[in-house]
């Protein structure tokens, strides 16, 4: 029977899966946060991602006690005004700000801040919020440069406040189940030798905007933008973002690092702006990369691709071993385990509820027609965890519980920093057209 994760049973299931209670204030945050009145939370950046995170907060059980008290966004006449009206309908009396510094100066009863602004803003805003005594949930990637990401980690250490980075797979019960039970406890896949991961999305026109209610040039310039086009399409500009291969890839490379329990040794990558106009799309729109890992059981090669011109195949991570393959994704694709025909029987792990045997077995091959060199079809098993809450719910819930002193962060600044360094190197490999070797000091903090 599959374990269904919904709002009601999320806490009990994640605790059993290993996202457990903390015993240290330094690890879990301040146990008196909120003082029994719930958590007062502000949001900086109310665009697409910020709205998604706020919507997730609104869908949480009322017992979560999360109160959205302030929202900051530089598009005052459109994004900010609309979000404030929505929050009011849900009973959240939030105040609006254009400048986050004014928000920090005037809002004196906040416990935490969610940051969902463009990459180049993350470090400055995160450091300021931490120094103001607030716990921070910051979207991925940490920053568009290694130096500024390092400053974020230092600020968290110096202030003693919590900094959770938005690698939501770290809190996803399905990923936790696979990492702990299928890879670590049972070593179901045998020796992993290869990983295949991708994030493909369909070609899209550049984002437009309302000419009638656009941001004035003075405000845009004040906050680092030269036009409405780069404000709306910041991911493609090198001064504003780290590019799609980092923005998407950092999530999946973090999963590879996590599941292999190590960091990459080198990366070779090819790519370029093959589809879009280079004048407005400075980062590569297609990237193919090979990352080399050295694990306790031997070397592993990981292929990663990012395509923004076709959605074929979607996004997933596949870990291939000599006894089986795990394919997992936050989308509907994948989330299955395939047993190699010559692998030991998996009945023990089915009985332990580590995985489920499907109702229909793999078809039997006809020995009279099968070619000698043809690969036998593997038997498919399913992962017994079904997530019925939004993808972001477990990770935000983990952050809020950590602020209350009831849980460990599942993605601390140190964990996210390693993933950020790993992903940023892809851009370097594409730009130099060479294999880039990771130096151990690059990961030191």
PyMOL commands that set and color helices and strands:
alter all, ss='L'
color gray80, all
select helices_A, chain A and resi 10-17+25-28+48-59+62-64+76-89+100-106+119-131+146-159+168-171+173-185+211-213+217-222+228-232+234-236+244-260+347-351+393-403+413-432+440-443
alter helices_A, ss='H'
color red, helices_A
select strands_A, chain A and resi 3-5+39-44+66-72+95-97+112-115+135-138+163-165+192-200+266-272+286-295+298-307+315-321+324-328+336-339+356-357+379-382+385-387+436-437
alter strands_A, ss='S'
color yellow, strands_A
deselect
rebuild
show_as cartoon
